[in-house]
Amino acid sequence: MPVVVFFIVYLLGNNNVSFFNYMKGLWNLQALVKLGSLCVFLNSAVFMGFIQLKYEKAARGVLGATIFYAILVMFSRIL
């Protein structure tokens, strides 16, 4: 889900910028970390949806991915 949200934001934005330059600009503005945090937050909503639907194995996978993305966001904040 975080990757999908990130690409949707890119596609809805300024299309005359290459993806590499877009990422570089977000990094320079320190907005990449904020966008990553937003994506992780949305992943938590998907997790809660799977819990409500009683899809425990899917919820476990989403939780693992959420933790992975949260660790990536934490490391990017350190850099």
C-alpha positions in Angstrom: 0.0 0.0 0.0 2.7 2.6 0.8 4.4 2.1 -2.6 1.0 2.4 -4.4 0.2 5.7 -2.5 3.7 7.0 -3.3 3.3 6.4 -7.0 -0.2 7.9 -7.0 1.3 11.1 -5.4 4.0 11.1 -8.1 1.6 10.5 -11.0 -0.8 13.2 -9.8 2.0 15.7 -9.4 4.2 17.5 -11.9 4.6 15.0 -14.8 7.5 16.8 -16.5 9.9 15.7 -13.8 11.7 12.4 -14.0 11.2 10.0 -11.1 14.9 10.3 -10.0 14.7 14.1 -9.9 11.4 13.9 -8.1 12.9 11.6 -5.4 16.0 13.9 -5.2 13.8 17.0 -4.8 11.7 15.3 -2.0 14.9 14.3 -0.2 16.3 17.8 -0.4 13.1 19.3 0.9 13.0 16.6 3.6 9.5 15.8 2.4 10.4 12.2 1.5 10.4 11.2 5.2 7.0 12.9 5.7 5.5 11.2 2.7 6.9 7.9 3.9 5.3 8.4 7.3 2.0 9.1 5.7 2.2 5.9 3.6 3.0 3.9 6.8 0.0 5.4 8.5 -2.3 4.3 5.6 -0.9 0.8 5.9 -2.1 0.7 9.5 -5.6 1.4 8.3 -5.3 -1.6 5.9 -4.2 -3.7 8.8 -7.2 -2.7 10.9 -9.5 -3.6 8.0 -8.0 -7.1 7.8 -8.4 -7.5 11.5 -12.1 -6.6 11.2 -12.6 -9.0 8.4 -10.9 -11.7 10.4 -8.1 -12.3 7.9 -5.4 -12.9 10.5 -2.7 -14.1 8.1 -3.1 -11.2 5.8 -3.1 -8.8 8.8 0.1 -10.4 10.0 1.7 -9.8 6.6 0.5 -6.2 6.6 1.8 -5.7 10.1 5.2 -7.0 9.1 5.3 -4.7 6.1 4.2 -1.8 8.3 7.1 -2.4 10.7 9.5 -2.7 7.8 8.4 0.6 6.3 8.4 2.2 9.7 12.1 1.1 10.2 13.0 2.5 6.8 11.4 5.8 7.7 13.2 5.9 11.0 16.6 5.2 9.3 15.8 7.9 6.7 15.2 10.4 9.5 18.6 9.6 11.0 20.3 10.3 7.7 
